[in-house]
Amino acid sequence: MKKIILTALLFAGLATAGFSQERQAKHPREHRTPEERAQLMTDALDKKLSLSDKQRNEIYKINLDRAKEMEKLHASKQKHDKKDFEQGRKMFEESDKKISRILNNNQRKQYDELKAQRKEHAKDRNGEFRKRSRDGRRGEAENGR
């Protein structure tokens, strides 16, 4: 009987460890430093907009400042309220304006298109979240319908 109980406890422990590792793999950005996040954002823009070395360095600095400020904002409170959301939005808008000033006309046009796509994607995701939270089920897109 003791062997069965010990085996069950061992199995439960292994299963729990497996699930926690799976969660970390799905959400690796949760553990990134501001420097890593700034580099990823800058690399993504470089890939889409073909930035010069000077532009890349300036945009990295802007992204790093924003990532550090967001880190401070998130670390300051456990519960985030509407005021925190507005503060984060303002930070993003300010850095967005700075980035736009660095880009040439063609890049700025592409950047505006990227922002429009990102906004549309966020709107789609927000609609799915609202559907799910209202009825407690997943949205149609998540169910494959």
C-alpha positions as CSV (number, residue, x, y, z in Angstrom):
1,M,0.0,0.0,0.0
2,K,2.9,2.4,0.8
3,K,4.5,1.7,-2.5
4,I,1.2,2.6,-4.3
5,I,0.9,5.9,-2.4
6,L,4.6,6.8,-3.0
7,T,4.2,6.0,-6.7
8,A,1.1,8.1,-6.9
9,L,2.9,11.1,-5.2
10,L,5.9,10.7,-7.4
11,F,3.7,10.7,-10.5
12,A,1.8,13.7,-9.3
13,G,5.0,15.6,-8.7
14,L,6.4,14.7,-12.1
15,A,3.1,15.8,-13.8
16,T,3.2,19.1,-12.0
17,A,6.8,19.8,-13.0
18,G,6.0,19.0,-16.6
19,F,3.1,21.4,-16.7
20,S,5.1,24.2,-15.2
21,Q,7.9,23.7,-17.8
22,E,5.2,23.8,-20.5
23,R,3.9,27.1,-19.3
24,Q,7.3,28.6,-19.3
25,A,7.9,27.5,-22.9
26,K,4.6,29.1,-24.0
27,H,5.4,32.4,-22.3
28,P,9.2,33.0,-22.5
29,R,8.8,36.8,-22.8
30,E,7.7,37.0,-19.2
31,H,11.3,36.5,-18.1
32,R,13.1,38.8,-20.5
33,T,15.1,41.7,-19.4
34,P,14.3,45.2,-20.7
35,E,17.5,45.0,-22.8
36,E,16.3,41.7,-24.4
37,R,12.9,43.2,-25.1
38,A,14.3,46.3,-26.6
39,Q,16.6,44.3,-28.8
40,L,13.7,42.1,-30.0
41,M,11.6,45.1,-30.8
42,T,14.5,46.8,-32.6
43,D,15.3,43.7,-34.6
44,A,11.7,43.3,-35.7
45,L,11.6,46.9,-36.9
46,D,14.9,46.5,-38.7
47,K,13.6,43.4,-40.4
48,K,10.4,45.2,-41.6
49,L,11.9,48.6,-42.4
50,S,15.6,48.0,-43.3
51,L,17.0,50.4,-40.8
52,S,20.5,52.0,-41.2
53,D,23.0,51.5,-38.4
54,K,22.4,54.9,-37.0
55,Q,18.6,54.4,-37.0
56,R,18.9,51.0,-35.4
57,N,21.0,52.5,-32.6
58,E,18.7,55.4,-31.9
59,I,15.6,53.2,-32.0
60,Y,17.2,50.7,-29.7
61,K,17.8,53.4,-27.2
62,I,14.1,54.5,-27.4
63,N,12.9,50.9,-27.1
64,L,15.2,50.4,-24.1
65,D,14.0,53.5,-22.3
66,R,10.4,52.4,-22.9
67,A,11.1,48.8,-21.7
68,K,12.8,50.0,-18.5
69,E,9.9,52.4,-17.8
70,M,7.3,49.7,-18.4
71,E,9.3,47.4,-16.1
72,K,9.2,50.0,-13.3
73,L,5.5,50.5,-13.9
74,H,4.7,46.8,-13.7
75,A,7.0,46.2,-10.7
76,S,5.5,49.1,-8.8
77,K,2.1,47.4,-8.1
78,Q,0.6,44.0,-8.0
79,K,-2.8,45.2,-9.2
80,H,-2.8,47.3,-12.3
81,D,-5.6,49.8,-12.7
82,K,-6.8,52.1,-15.5
83,K,-4.4,54.8,-14.5
84,D,-1.5,52.4,-15.1
85,F,-2.8,51.4,-18.4
86,E,-3.1,55.0,-19.5
87,Q,0.4,55.7,-18.3
88,G,1.7,52.8,-20.3
89,R,-0.2,54.0,-23.4
90,K,1.3,57.5,-23.0
91,M,4.8,56.0,-22.8
92,F,4.1,54.0,-26.0
93,E,2.8,57.0,-27.8
94,E,5.8,59.1,-26.9
95,S,8.3,56.5,-28.0
96,D,6.2,55.9,-31.1
97,K,6.5,59.7,-32.0
98,K,10.3,59.6,-31.4
99,I,10.7,56.5,-33.6
100,S,8.6,58.1,-36.4
101,R,10.9,61.2,-36.4
102,I,13.9,58.9,-37.0
103,L,12.4,57.2,-40.0
104,N,12.5,58.4,-43.6
105,N,9.2,59.0,-45.5
106,N,9.1,55.5,-47.0
107,Q,9.9,53.8,-43.7
108,R,7.3,56.0,-41.9
109,K,4.6,54.9,-44.3
110,Q,5.5,51.2,-43.7
111,Y,5.7,51.8,-40.0
112,D,2.2,53.3,-40.0
113,E,0.9,50.3,-41.9
114,L,2.5,48.0,-39.3
115,K,0.8,50.0,-36.5
116,A,-2.5,49.7,-38.3
117,Q,-2.1,45.9,-38.6
118,R,-1.1,45.6,-35.0
119,K,-4.1,47.7,-34.0
120,E,-6.5,45.5,-36.0
121,H,-5.0,42.4,-34.6
122,A,-5.4,43.7,-31.0
123,K,-9.0,44.7,-31.8
124,D,-9.7,41.1,-33.0
125,R,-8.1,39.6,-29.9
126,N,-10.0,42.0,-27.7
127,G,-13.3,40.9,-29.3
128,E,-12.4,37.2,-28.7
129,F,-11.6,38.0,-25.1
130,R,-14.9,39.8,-24.6
131,K,-16.8,36.9,-26.1
132,R,-15.1,34.5,-23.8
133,S,-15.4,36.5,-20.7
134,R,-19.1,37.1,-21.3
135,D,-20.2,33.5,-21.7
136,G,-17.2,31.7,-20.1
137,R,-16.4,29.9,-23.3
138,R,-13.7,30.3,-25.9
139,G,-14.3,32.5,-28.9
140,E,-15.2,31.1,-32.3
141,A,-11.8,31.7,-33.7
142,E,-10.2,29.7,-30.9
143,N,-12.5,26.8,-31.4
144,G,-11.7,26.6,-35.1
145,R,-15.1,27.6,-36.3
